[in-house]
Amino acid sequence: MTARLLAFGLALVFAASYAAAQAGADKRRSGYQDMGEALQKMQDDDTANPGMLFVQLGGQLWAKPAGAENKSCADCHGVAADSMKGVATRYPAIPQGADRPVDLEGRINMCRTENQKAERLPPENRDLLSLEAYVAHQSRGMPIAPPYGPVVDAFRAQGEGIYRRRQGQLNLSCAICHDDNAGKKLAGIVIPEAHPTGYPIYRLEWQALGSLKRRLRNCLVGIRAEAWSLDAPEYVALELYLMERAKGMKLETPAVRP
Amino acid sequence: MSNILVNAPKTARRGEVVEIKALILHPMETGFRPGPNGRIIPRNIIERFTATWNGAEIFAMEMSPAIAANPFVSFFAQARESGTVVLRWTGDEGFAAEERVAIAVE
């Protein structure tokens, strides 16, 4: 009898600890959690977060007509808070009529050239980043939900290959720092887990809003590798894989990072 | 096109010390950096920031090239009477921006 009770008690303990382990299973950390308290407060306060200046600017551009069609984003998409809600959580994705995945800024440029008959905005252009921030901001707090399909999966696999491939004069892969040594320090700075949860980010070092592409180029230069050209498909592939790694984590756009 | 974010309380008790925070989009180009063509990018900074409460100056500061882009300013003022706080930024290349906030004092 006592043995049976004991067994039952033990089973209960195991069940409880298993449930607790499952609930706490997600040990992934956004870069937000590795920042100091001052920076976290800066990001959380919408009137102190400099990224919000660009979101505000993006809102103005959203309503401003552009191109030969003289149409604004709002003319087709209406209120961004409704039409763009959750969009950023699933990018990069394959838009209708395209044969390969594009990132959010690529999608904005597609809309510009095809629907507005306007010129493409160049990479890291302030208007492009502001529009991207404005669109992504509509998904703030929503979990990242990458798309699946044969084509997109193939690109994602390519992205994972890039992530694990050693490159550059230092012969490092992304995984060596951001999987194997994440949380440890590199020159006094915590190595983040590289979850793209808040792009475009306002990076204090840049004193400006910047895209994930710019951040990836920083890393490539850091490992003394040759950065791909700005329109290279490698960035989109890598972003696809990073978004898969960060699946379910909440978007923070516009995030502040040191 | 200027772009400003202001954080100030809408209401305050008479005599209360309130914090006013203001953030503005500005490159704050130092005038010491060479551009892509090797030439020095001309200085383009905000030179002066002032705040007035019903016309009376409550805060002013001179800015220098060492201040980062998109400067964030926070200051305190005593709420004496209901009115409008006018924040004004002026600088190089004829830069001028203004933002108004109404604060009701009970």
HADDOCK unambig.tbl for C-alpha pairs under 7 A between the chains (distance, minus, plus):
assign (segid A and resid 47 and name CA) (segid B and resid 5 and name CA) 5.51 0.50 0.50
assign (segid A and resid 47 and name CA) (segid B and resid 6 and name CA) 6.22 0.50 0.50
assign (segid A and resid 47 and name CA) (segid B and resid 7 and name CA) 5.92 0.50 0.50
assign (segid A and resid 48 and name CA) (segid B and resid 23 and name CA) 6.66 0.50 0.50
assign (segid A and resid 50 and name CA) (segid B and resid 70 and name CA) 6.97 0.50 0.50
assign (segid A and resid 53 and name CA) (segid B and resid 3 and name CA) 6.33 0.50 0.50
assign (segid A and resid 53 and name CA) (segid B and resid 4 and name CA) 6.82 0.50 0.50
assign (segid A and resid 53 and name CA) (segid B and resid 5 and name CA) 6.97 0.50 0.50
assign (segid A and resid 53 and name CA) (segid B and resid 25 and name CA) 6.41 0.50 0.50
assign (segid A and resid 57 and name CA) (segid B and resid 3 and name CA) 6.92 0.50 0.50
assign (segid A and resid 207 and name CA) (segid B and resid 68 and name CA) 6.89 0.50 0.50
assign (segid A and resid 207 and name CA) (segid B and resid 69 and name CA) 5.69 0.50 0.50
